[in-house]
Amino acid sequence: MADGTMTATFLAVTGGASLLAVTARRLRPSGRLPSLEGWALADRSLGPVWTWFLLGGTIFTAYTFTAVPGLAYGNGAAAFFAVPYTVIVSPLAFVLLSRLWTVARAHGYITVADFVRGRYGSPPLALVVALTGILATMPYLALQLLGIRAVLTAGEVYPRGAAGDLVMVALFAGLAVATYRHGLRAPTVISALKAVAVFVSLTAVTWLVLERLGGPGAVFDGAARRLGGDALALTPAQQPAYATLALGSALALMMYPHVLTAGFAADGPRTLRKVAVALPAWTGLLALFGVLGFAALAAGVRAPEGGAEAAVPMLVDRLMPGPLAGLVFGAITVGALVPAAVMSIAAATSFVRNVYVEYVHPTATPKRQVRIAKAVSLIAKAGAVAFVFGLRDQDAINLQLLGGVWILQIFPAVAVGLFTGRLHPLALLAGWGVGMAAGTYLVVREGFSSIVGFGSGPLEIYAGLAALLLNLIVAVAGTAVLERLGVPRGADLTDLPSRLTVRRRPETGANQQ
């Protein structure tokens, strides 16, 4: 049974999140009439501090905080691809999010598919971008529930059977109500509690674990004995997979609707640039979680077969005093609520803007759009709960791996489209189709592994990046063919330049001599 003080602390943290969610309506109230922009983007009013809380809390999910140390526990150094991956996210966010925000604000775009619709004048291309985002988001949303369940089960806070299911439903019920009423403001407020709880608890846990196990040297030596000495360093054969997985994951993350929704809620591009510079603080947190995976090995933790993500929660339950263990479990649980809420909002908004309004009810009033989005967000959360209860954990993980490959295939239309409008929308559609098919085939062929081998070596790389390369080749070659055939394209309504131009500084007199 769980320790009483641990359970009390856990309930205090999760209860505090619920109470904070009730106050969400006080966060920068605008007094405007109900609108999708107000509900889904908090009226684009979040300053640097709130945006840092929200964006960091959205990117660094509860499943990330359990999966990375679980991967370190089972596979060693390869798990730390997540550190360079999240470091790469910062410059990408600095460039892409700030530019996207400027275009979106100028034209009233709420989703990235809105931008694609305006940039290329192609409703079909915008539709596949929206549907790809929704398709990739749903298993990611379900994984937040799996992260909660893994943590609570390890801490013996999650009862077996129907009682445990009720605990999960109760945790999400409060989130669903708060999100329904207050939209993005609810997870924004909760994200502040997440940041404080996770930073404080992890710092304390890391210090205590290292002290009890004899310091960093003893931790790495103990992990090396359990895994084998070579597992703590990458071999030359592992390096291409490590590098491409880090790069491809970073590119994919910037295309997820929940990340873009959190970015669009900022009050300006300058805020986003400030936040991008400060995001590596969350990366340091993730690295500490990875080290705890090695600490679990050194401490002799025996995670269940196929459940390595439970290693760190089991370590915390074994070594930490009850209140601190409860704080950690509560922090990780709240850590799942923030991205889950933003994901449901992003999926609902994409459906309303780019499916419902575009193809079902073009004259829908802003009030009706908000009402439909609220209903769809509830359905998304209910679907995630049913998904977790109805399928094996591995099924959700497999679908999320595919989701990362799928979402990467909209990169040419979105990110490349920010800097050049030369690619033809029909060629982008063809590239997207080839990338989706190739990426799915490669992942399924490898038994749902995102790392695939090529050649006799073999050279192992990230499947999503290989599919993206094919996607780009088809898009570029298709554009050349379509232009030669004179196939017309839609009107560009974004006022962005058709290609990048480099403005040279005036030459000085010395240079002119």
Beta strands, then each sheet from edge to edge (+ up, - down):
strand 1: 451-454
strand 2: 459-462
sheet 1: 1+ 2-
end
